[in-house]
Amino acid sequence: RLSGLFPGGAVGLDLRLSLLRVARRLLDGDVAEVRLRLEGSRLAPIRVAPAERPAGPVTLVLGDAMAPPFLAESFPVVAAVSLLDTVPDPLFVLGQLDALVAPGGLLLLATPYSWEPDITPPDQWWSTPETTGAEFLVDALLGRRPELPHLRYERLEEDDNLPWGLPGHGRLVHRFGLHAVLARKS
């Protein structure tokens, strides 16, 4: 949907080539087949149909949010959904996302703060006995965290329980309540 809002369209970044291939098929209006774990090592193919054709061009890029392959301040809008709690250093990634947003641009972040110690070391978690992940993120965006004091955003909207679901396997769907923040870069 974002692709129709900007003359250059939209850019999708992911580290997994297989997901970019699925996205390309869907964007092209084709049905994509993916394998879903039913249970144990038993997999089954499922067909995913495209929801709608994009209104504008969509460029898909294989890359890492830890080192995005784009020039600084390249984008009027940067959106990251379910990303910040899936990287080894979420503060560093937040800084990388900020670097991509043009002055006056928008940053949309949404995450369940579902930290996993084998992905994000516990000393990097924003959810602590003293603060929630949501409080930490908003403080960071407002320039109130010593780790990223240069951030200057105006919080436009916030939702503390945006529904989000991800399939785990044939008998499991992970349901999250994402904390979402839309902010404008000063």
Disulfide bonds with the S-S distance in Angstrom:
none
